[in-house]
């Protein structure tokens, strides 16, 4: 490879990361594509850098709603990783997770579950049992079970994620708040309102400490609690929480859909 090309490709990749973080997906796609072109021209065809570039492009497409394109890129990455890396390398788990996510976004939840489970199996071999990536795998699997209306298995997997987060993360970490929210959501979906409420409240308590007051996830928490109180017939309490959510939504620059939300 010409001496300046690795640095140039890395520069494009760094640009892509920055654009991706800022939500500038078209620019991110262009930068990652330029990095990929350099690597494909100057590296062996199964070099891990090429796989990483495909993975990056897949992530951008997935966030743009181009899930079929994302899946194609993720599969290219996985194909290379299988040749270039040991069979239980963590990058393989990442690739399986990403493919699972693309399938889930496309509504092919049985395929999604298969890939998420492969990622989890690698994690069990290569990671400590309380590694945060293990919790991510359990969260992914739980979300698929939820989509399959298998709420018992969804709840079990979400609880595994919480158990790991409680060991691996600080007590007020936002990921723990999201995990509590998800358990509350499953209990709500199954009509166990009195069991859902403490989890929503734990989630909100953490978010009040960990997040800015106008963060979209604060509105999500207030909306979830409001909807729960509404289902319980406590309309005055529901209104109070809806008003808190509405105040945040009016002040926040961006807000996702604020119905009850699983995360």
N, C-alpha and C positions, 0 to 999 in steps of 0.2 A: 504494500500500500504506500502511496506517496506520503511523504512525511507529514504534510499538513492535513491530510484527509481525516485521520482519527479525531483531531481537535475540531475540525469543521463539522463532522457528523455529531460529535458530542455537543457542540454549540447548538446545532439544530434541535437536538433532543432536549436540551435544557430550555430552549425557546418554547418547544412544544409543551413541556411540563408547565411552564409559566402561563402560557395561553390557556392550557387546559384548566389550571387552577382558577383562572379568571373567567372561565366560561366562554372564552373566545374560541369556539370549537373549529371553525373554518381555518383560522390561523394555526391552531394546534395541528390539525390534519395536514396542512401544507408543510409545517416544519418537520413533523414525524416522517412524512413521506420523503422529504429531501434526505433525512438521515438514513432511511431505509435504502434509497437509491445508491448512496455512497457505499453503504455496507455491502449491498448485493454485488456491486461492481468490483469491490476490492477485498472481500473476504471469502473464505470457503462457503459453499452454499448452506452448510448446516452449522454455521457459527452462532453461538448464543446471542450475540448482539443483533443478528437479523431477527431472531425470534422475539427479542425484547421490543424491537421496532414494530413488528407485527402486533404484538400485544398492546403497545401504546396506541396504535391506529385503531385497534378493536375497541379499546376503552372510549376513545373519542366518538366513534360511530355509535356505540351503545348509548352514550349520553345524548347523541343527536337523534335517537330513535331509529337509527338504521341498524336494526338488530341482526338482520340477515348478513349484512356486510361485516358487522362486528364478529359474528360467528365464524365467517370465513377467515378473518384475520386471526382469531383466537386458535382456530384449527391449524392454521399454518404455523403459529408459534408452538403449539403442542407437538406437531410433527417433528419440528427441529429439536425441541427440548428432549424428546424421546431418544433421538440419535446422539445428541451432544452431551447429555447429562446422565448421571447415575439414576437408576430406576425410581428411587424414592427422594429425589432432590426436591427441596421446597418450591423451586420454580415450577415444577410439574404440578404441584398442588395448586399454585396460583392459576396456572393455565386451566386446570379442571374446574376451579371455582368460576373463572371467567366464562368458560363455555356453559357451565350450568346457569350462570346469570343470563346469558344471551337466550338460552332455551326457555328459561322462566319468563323473560320479557316477551318471547314469542308465543307464550301460552303452552309450550310443550313441556308440561311439568314433570311427566314421568322421566323424560330424558334429563331434565334439570336435576332431578333427585339422584339419578345414576352418577352424574359427574360430581355433584356435591359430595356424595358418599365416597367416591374415589379420592377426592381431596382430603376428606376427613381421615381415611385410612392411611394416607401418606403422613398426615400430621401426627397420627398416633405412633408412627414409627420414628419420626424425625424430631418431634418437638416434645418439650416437657408437658405433662398433662394439664398444667394450668397456664399454658401460653395463650396470650390473647387471640392468636390466629385460630386456636382450637375453638374458642368461643364464637369467632366469626363463622366457622364451618357449621357449628350447631345452630347458629342463627339462620344461616342459609337453608339448612335442612328443615328447620322449623317453619320457615316461610313457605316452603314448598308443601309441607304437610298441611299448613293452613289453607293454601290454595286448593288442596285436594279434599278439604273439609274433614280431614282427620285431626280433629282438635286435640285429642288426647296425646297423640304423638307430637303435635306441634308444641303443646304445653311442656311435655317432657324435655324436648330439645331446648326450648327457651329457658327452662329451669337449669339445664346443664350449662348454658351460656352464662346465666347469672352466677352460678356457683364459681365458675372460672373467673369472671370479672371481679368478684368480691375478693379473690385471692390475688389476682394479677394487677389490679388497677387501684388507684387512690379511691377513697370512699365516695368522693364527689365527682367522679369522672363522667362525662356526658354519655359514654357508651353504656355505663351501668344504668343511667336514667332511661336510655332507649330500651334496654333489656327489660326493665321493670314495666315500661309502657307497653311493650309487646305482650307480656304476661297478662297485664290488665285487659288488653284488647281481646285476648282469647277468652278470658273469663266473661267479658261482656258479651262476646259473640255466642257463648254457650248459656247465657242467661243467668250466670252466677254473679249478680251485680254486687252483692256484699263482699265477695272475694276479690272482685276487680278493683274496688275503690282504694284499698290500701296500696296496691301497686301503682295506680295512677298518682296517688298522693306522694309516694316515695319518689317517683319519677319527677314530679313537680318540685319537690323539696330540693333535690339535687340540682335541677336546672336553675332554680332561683340563686343557687350559690355559684354554679359553674358557667352560666351563660349571661350575656347582656340582657337587660330587661325587655328589649324589643325583639329578641331573637325569635324567628319563626317557630322553633320547637316549644317556646313558651306558650305561644298561641295554640299549638297542637295539644299541649297538656291541658290547658284551660278548656278547650273544645271537647276533649275526651271526657273530662270530669263533668262538664255541663251536660253532654249527651247522656252520660250515665245517670245523673240525677234526674234527667227528664224521663228516662225509662223507669226510674224508681218512683215517679210521681211527685218528686220534690221540686216543684216548678220554680219556687222562689230561689232556691240554691242554684238551680240550672241557669236561671236568668242572670244571676250574679256572675257566674263563671263565663257565660257567653259574652257578657259585657266586658269582662277583662280581656277575653280573646279579641273582641272587636277593637278594643283600644290599641292593642298591640298591632293588629292588622292595619289599622289606620296610620300607625307611626312607622311600621316597617317598610323598608324600600322594596323588599321582595318577600312574598309569602306563597308557599305551596298551598294546594287545596287543603282546606282546614276542616273537613269533616272528620269523623273519627279516623285516626290513622294508625296503622301498624308501620313499624320502621325497620 
